[in-house]
Amino acid sequence: MDGREERLTRAVYQIGAERGRRRVAPPNPFSDGMIISVDKPLGWTSFDLVNLFRRLACTELNLRRLKVGHSGTLDPLATGVVVLCTGRFTKRIEELQDHDKCYEATIRLGATTPSFDLEHSIDAFFPYDHLTEEEIRTALRSYEGEIDQVPPAYSAAKIGGERAYMIARRGDEVELPAKRVRFDRIELLSYEAPLARVRVTGGKGIFIRALARDLGEQLGCGAHLTRLRRTRVGDRSVEDCIRPEDFESFIRQTLDVYASVHQTDLRAWRDRIAAEGENR
């Protein structure tokens, strides 16, 4: 055997040994696929939830990797329902994105910000004292149905593969095309000048910040969001959600129920794998 053949033989044996050491996860609910509704706190990104859940689940099962994704971004300054998908159910993300959504928002009239929310400071003030509750209600209803909506410059919409907010934060001009979206219902819940509380139900891709911007322009007074909460995605309501601080206990309880139903000892498998790792 020449030197080349010997090196090749060693490489083949090494690959075989590596494969033999690979951990194959036992059947578990998260790899099989789950859909989990989470109440996102203020200041968190949707990916913060994904990363935390993945890390805790992998730690509990001693896995190197686990597929976890979400079915729709919610701005850091918004709270409410974010739907996580794990394992095989990540294939259902596109289906879940098409579900209708419900939001409750507070819109401040008479002032604007560059991002149309509280991420940036107010940059202009306008008179609003002349507005009546009925004028605001009528203006809101004019957006019901299918409309062409321009996403905010400070948004996750992409331009040439780059997020629009990254371009805007550099100080460059952002031009986004209008997108066809659907608002099923827009209700004015209350108006205590200059704050209008609204409930919005609509389809995929709607921007409530853009609605606030357009409402302010239509009324001639400017506007921006001061609060946004997603209360429902499809039939998943915020009352049914878990919070990030519940992830660890939720994961353990889910594994216990799964192990009981399927008569498999997931914790023993995890401990065995951990022990094998320490002994290498």
Phi, psi and omega in degrees: 000123180281175184301321182295315180296322180296317178296320180295317180298316178299320180297319180296315179297324179294317178299317180298319179295320179297318179298322180295333181272352182295141177273127174256118185295141175288165175305131179209157187296330185282324174287322177299322177126125176222154172244123189234125179267129184235140174268102184289128178284165176298135176092345178274148168267164177297325180288335173301318179295315180302311184294320180294314182296316179300314182297316182292320179293318179295322178294316182294325181261357183058047178260151175279328183209155176205131178286124175219134177215177177232159188259012178169126183290141173236129184305148178305326182276001176256159176235170173118201194290122167235130183261120177263144175236139180238157173054227183296337182283356173296341176289347182264004184301315181297321177298316181291330179298334182279352180291148178290157184228152179235137182230150166240130187223154171244125182247127175265121177272153174090006180204147180235158171227158181301329182261358181064023171211198185269009176296328179238159180285160178298133181248353179198147177241150180218153177292144180221356185300336184282348185283142175251161179299322181292322177298319179293317180298317180296318179297318179298317182295336181293346179266357179291145184101198179271129180223164172264116185243132177271121179298153176296150178299321177272077181213173181275003176301146185258142173233111181059035179086356181248140179297138182300322182295332177292321178293316181296322182291339175281351182091006179276154180288138181244124177238111181249137177286152176291147177240144179284119179229170183231124171253117182280319181203137176230113184249138170271111183279323178194159175219113172236098190314132006261018188259125176248123176265128184229154171241129186235129174239131182196186184264200185292139169084009180282146176245117179288329175297322178291325176298316178299316178302311183293323177297315179298320178293319181295321181277350178075025184231357185070157180194159173205161180280139171246346179202140177214130178224123175275117186261346181201143169230113185061235178260014180260111184258162184296334179293339182265002186276157167257163180250162182306324180291347178268352187305312187298312180292323178299316181297314182294317179296320179296317179295321179296316179295316180298315180297323179293316182292318186263003177052051177229140183263087182293326182291322178296320178298317180298315181295324180294316180296319179297319180295320178297322179295322180290331185274353181283000000 
